[in-house]
Amino acid sequence: MKQIPMTLLGAENLREELEYLKSVRRPKIISDIAEARAHGDLKENAEYHAAREQQGFCEGRIQDIEAKLSNVQIIDVTKMPNTGRVIFGTTVDVMNLETEEELTYRIVGDDEADFKQNLISINSPMARGLIGKEADDVVIIKAPGGDIEFEILKVQYL
């Protein structure tokens, strides 16, 4: 099976979610199902059907996380030699050359990506354009609205 690249923090977050689902969420759903069964006729019991649906979602998420963790390749950039190049896991400060807006992004795996926290997926156009480049390089990112030029200000191995 294909290895899934992930940062150390991303893998830890998945493990915490898995633990929560198994130790808190699953037992709660089981007790909800038992309580709904006690109400009688299951055909017209909305609480029972809702609890069963939640159980399906929970079990599916547990299987998804377990599959990802079994194929994860944890990449810790703090243990890699700092070559100054943008690689998976690095934090990159860039400046939009048109607007002169400065942005900071961290390149992470697909499951960790959260644009609101400036965590961009390794498969995003921005990350693909930055990979392999160094500070002071100018890159052109192909965005849906057209090409955007960025200058790499700093590359950090945090």
C-alpha positions, 0 to 999 in steps of 0.5 A, spaced: 500 500 500 502 507 498 505 510 504 502 517 507 507 522 508 505 526 515 508 530 520 509 528 527 504 533 530 499 530 524 500 523 526 499 525 534 493 528 532 490 522 528 492 518 534 488 522 539 482 522 535 482 515 534 483 514 542 477 519 543 473 515 538 474 508 541 474 510 549 469 516 549 465 516 542 464 509 541 461 507 548 456 513 548 453 511 542 453 504 544 449 506 551 444 511 546 443 505 542 441 501 548 437 506 551 433 507 544 432 499 544 428 500 551 423 505 548 420 499 544 418 498 537 425 499 533 421 501 526 418 507 528 424 509 533 428 515 531 433 515 536 435 508 535 436 510 527 440 516 529 444 512 534 445 507 529 447 512 523 452 515 528 455 508 530 456 507 522 460 514 522 464 513 528 466 506 526 468 508 519 472 514 521 475 509 526 477 504 520 479 510 516 484 513 521 487 506 523 488 505 515 492 511 515 496 510 521 498 503 518 501 506 512 503 513 515 510 515 513 512 520 519 517 526 516 520 530 522 524 536 518 527 538 525 531 531 524 533 533 517 539 537 515 537 544 513 539 545 506 535 551 505 530 548 500 523 547 501 521 540 502 515 536 506 514 539 513 518 546 512 515 552 514 516 557 508 515 565 508 513 568 502 511 575 499 506 576 493 510 580 488 503 583 486 500 585 492 507 585 497 503 581 502 507 576 506 504 569 508 507 564 512 505 556 510 507 550 513 507 544 508 504 538 510 500 531 508 493 531 505 490 529 512 493 535 516 492 541 511 488 546 514 488 553 510 485 557 516 492 555 520 496 556 514 497 548 513 497 547 506 497 540 503 503 537 499 499 536 493 496 543 493 498 548 487 502 552 492 506 547 495 508 543 488 510 550 486 515 551 492 518 544 493 525 544 491 526 552 491 530 556 496 530 563 499 530 569 494 527 564 489 521 567 485 516 562 483 510 562 479 504 559 482 498 557 477 492 559 481 485 558 478 485 566 477 491 566 474 499 566 475 501 569 481 508 570 483 511 569 490 518 571 492 521 566 498 523 570 504 525 564 508 525 557 509 525 554 516 525 547 518 521 547 525 
